[in-house]
Amino acid sequence: MALVNLTAENFNDEVQKHQIAILDFWAPWCGPCKSFAPIFEKVAQEYPDILFGKINTEEEQALAGHFQIRSIPTVMILKEGIVVFNQAGMLPEEALKDLITQVIDLDMDKVREEIAKEEAAQKGQES
């Protein structure tokens, strides 16, 4: 099981080791975060090749700021270092598993193509 407490110090190294990283942004005082933690940990046991990273937003304010976390819990998924999912609020176990299946099946060449199109369109608007 790849369940890791992520910090600014270990974030890049841990994320680069895995094709898929599922991030749980949480805080100790957050009730929904406490409810989601056992779901996140249980699902992590079922997907040993995926990084399940917990980020305590109280202790890791730089990471929370970098990812523009506005509410918690927030679940974010990176595939090949690209954010492919970002949603505030806890997910039920089956929804999280379904999401993981979708991310596993995601064609990253198409995702990169879409990103390139969006960036080109934005550059065109700036001119």
Secondary structure as the mmCIF struct_conf table of DSSP 4:
data_model
#
loop_
_struct_conf.conf_type_id
_struct_conf.id
_struct_conf.beg_label_comp_id
_struct_conf.beg_label_asym_id
_struct_conf.beg_label_seq_id
_struct_conf.end_label_comp_id
_struct_conf.end_label_asym_id
_struct_conf.end_label_seq_id
STRN STRN1 ALA A 2 ASN A 5
TURN_TY1_P TURN_TY1_P1 ALA A 8 ASN A 10
HELX_RH_AL_P HELX_RH_AL_P1 PHE A 11 GLN A 16
TURN_TY1_P TURN_TY1_P2 LYS A 17 LYS A 17
BEND BEND1 GLN A 19 GLN A 19
STRN STRN2 ILE A 20 TRP A 26
TURN_TY1_P TURN_TY1_P3 PRO A 28 TRP A 29
HELX_RH_AL_P HELX_RH_AL_P2 GLY A 31 GLU A 46
TURN_TY1_P TURN_TY1_P4 PRO A 48 ASP A 49
BEND BEND2 ILE A 50 ILE A 50
STRN STRN3 LEU A 51 ASN A 56
TURN_TY1_P TURN_TY1_P5 THR A 57 GLU A 59
HELX_RH_AL_P HELX_RH_AL_P3 GLN A 61 HIS A 66
TURN_TY1_P TURN_TY1_P6 PHE A 67 GLN A 68
BEND BEND3 SER A 71 PRO A 73
STRN STRN4 THR A 74 LYS A 79
TURN_TY1_P TURN_TY1_P7 GLU A 80 GLY A 81
STRN STRN5 ILE A 82 ALA A 88
BEND BEND4 GLY A 89 GLY A 89
HELX_RH_AL_P HELX_RH_AL_P4 GLU A 93 ASP A 105
HELX_RH_AL_P HELX_RH_AL_P5 MET A 108 GLU A 126
#
